[in-house]
Amino acid sequence: MNEARRQARSNALASAISPDLAPDLASDTQSARLHALLEVAYLTAAADDHLHDKEIDHLVANLQTWLQARLEPAFLVELFDHLGKQLAADGFQARLKAVASQLDAGTRRLAYKLACLTALCDYEVHDDELKILGGIADAFGIVPNDAQATFDELDAMISSI
């Protein structure tokens, strides 16, 4: 996908999540919430166990758009390096369980939506990403029909781009 198309897609996806995602970063509670949400995005992007520099660059660019540039790209790259080390040490299920324990029901739904957007943002949703999305929905207590409806709504929204 060319850069202009990727940016157009990211901008369109921003409308689906930006108001809920961009917190007041002065609050420790909101910062912890954002950290957990960013970890969900990272776990989704790392679904195939390989997160290359180009994928990290795209994830950072998308998050910059979705967060209305409230976090510096260098901070996000450093955070993803840290999250990669945690994932390697603890494993996917343990990290997902840790994130789920930090979020209330409403924020879990937002995190699942962010996971869907992360999977959808590159026009290529692979089986491993769908499996991860199902695992995230399950870990977050989102019933399969609701999870599928959320994914389908977001997919339909960006398919026209």
C-alpha positions as a printed Julia matrix, in Angstrom:
161×3 Matrix{Float64}:
   0.0     0.0    0.0
   1.41    3.39  -0.86
   1.99    5.99   1.84
  -0.83    8.32   0.75
  -3.36    5.49   0.85
  -2.07    4.26   4.21
  -2.43    7.78   5.63
  -5.95    8.16   4.23
  -6.93    4.87   5.8
  -5.37    5.81   9.13
  -7.19    9.16   9.11
 -10.51    7.45   8.41
  -9.91    4.97  11.22
  -9.09    7.83  13.57
 -12.7     8.95  13.47
 -13.72    5.57  14.86
 -11.52    5.77  17.95
  -9.73    9.1   18.55
 -12.2    10.74  20.94
 -12.12    7.72  23.26
  -8.44    6.91  22.87
  -6.81   10.28  23.49
  -6.88   10.69  27.29
  -5.73   13.43  29.61
  -2.13   12.29  29.95
  -1.65   14.35  33.11
  -3.65   11.75  35.01
  -1.76    8.66  36.23
  -4.93    6.58  35.85
  -5.41    7.73  32.26
  -1.72    7.15  31.48
  -1.94    3.59  32.82
  -5.1     3.04  30.78
  -3.38    4.32  27.64
  -0.37    2.08  28.3
  -2.69   -0.95  28.48
  -4.44    0.11  25.26
  -1.11    0.54  23.49
  -0.08   -2.92  24.64
  -3.24   -4.37  23.07
  -2.35   -2.65  19.79
   1.19   -4.02  20.06
  -0.02   -7.56  20.81
  -2.31   -7.42  17.78
   0.45   -6.16  15.5
   2.76   -8.89  16.78
   0.18  -11.62  16.06
   2.49  -13.46  13.67
   5.37  -13.37  16.19
   7.31  -11.09  13.86
   7.13   -7.34  14.16
   9.51   -5.81  11.64
  10.75   -2.23  11.7
   8.39   -1.28   8.87
   5.41   -2.68  10.81
   6.48   -0.75  13.9
   6.81    2.41  11.81
   3.27    1.93  10.48
   1.88    1.2   13.93
   3.58    4.3   15.32
   2.25    6.44  12.46
  -1.28    5.11  12.94
  -1.18    5.64  16.68
   0.14    9.17  16.14
  -2.91    9.85  13.98
  -5.35    8.11  16.32
  -3.92    9.84  19.39
  -3.85   13.21  17.65
  -0.03   13.26  17.96
  -0.13   13.34  21.76
   2.83   10.97  22.1
   6.19   11.32  20.41
   7.12    8.62  17.88
  10.41    7.97  19.71
   8.48    7.27  22.91
   6.22    4.79  21.09
   9.19    2.99  19.52
  10.84    2.72  22.94
   7.58    1.49  24.48
   7.16   -1.16  21.77
  10.73   -2.34  22.37
   9.87   -2.75  26.06
   6.57   -4.5   25.23
   8.41   -6.86  22.88
  10.74   -7.88  25.7
   7.77   -8.44  28.03
   6.01  -10.5   25.37
   9.11  -12.63  24.82
   9.56  -13.18  28.56
   5.93  -13.75  29.59
   4.17  -15.02  26.47
   1.06  -13.76  24.74
  -1.57  -15.2   27.08
   0.13  -13.84  30.19
   0.46  -10.36  28.67
  -3.16  -10.42  27.52
  -4.31  -11.51  30.97
  -2.25   -8.73  32.57
  -3.77   -6.12  30.26
  -7.3    -7.42  30.8
  -6.85   -7.1   34.57
  -6.01   -3.4   34.17
  -9.11   -2.47  32.18
 -12.76   -2.09  33.09
 -15.49   -3.5   30.81
 -15.91   -0.3   28.78
 -12.2     0.12  28.25
 -11.9    -3.53  27.26
 -14.39   -2.85  24.45
 -12.33    0.16  23.39
  -9.17   -1.98  23.51
 -10.84   -4.62  21.34
 -11.85   -1.91  18.86
  -8.25   -0.68  18.82
  -7.1    -4.24  18.18
  -9.49   -4.49  15.23
  -8.27   -1.19  13.82
  -4.67   -2.32  14.21
  -5.43   -5.5   12.27
  -7.41   -3.67   9.59
  -5.11   -0.72   9.0
  -2.87   -2.42   6.44
  -5.59   -3.88   4.18
  -4.36   -7.4    4.96
  -6.07   -9.23   7.8
  -4.42  -12.63   8.15
  -5.71  -15.74   9.87
  -3.27  -15.28  12.75
  -4.63  -11.77  13.32
  -8.22  -13.05  13.3
  -7.24  -15.71  15.82
  -5.62  -13.04  18.01
  -8.73  -10.87  17.77
 -10.85  -13.82  18.88
  -8.49  -14.42  21.79
  -8.6   -10.77  22.8
 -12.4   -10.72  22.66
 -12.54  -13.87  24.77
 -10.03  -12.57  27.33
 -11.97   -9.31  27.56
 -15.34  -11.02  28.03
 -16.76   -9.81  24.72
 -19.25  -12.32  23.32
 -18.36  -13.6   19.84
 -21.38  -12.04  18.1
 -20.57   -8.6   19.53
 -16.89   -9.0   18.65
 -17.75   -9.99  15.09
 -20.21   -7.11  14.75
 -17.54   -4.64  15.9
 -15.01   -6.04  13.45
 -17.53   -6.08  10.57
 -18.59   -2.48  11.25
 -15.0    -1.24  11.2
 -14.16   -3.36   8.16
 -17.14   -1.99   6.24
 -16.24    1.56   7.21
 -12.75    1.34   5.75
 -13.44   -0.98   2.82
 -14.78    1.97   0.89
 -11.47    3.85   1.14
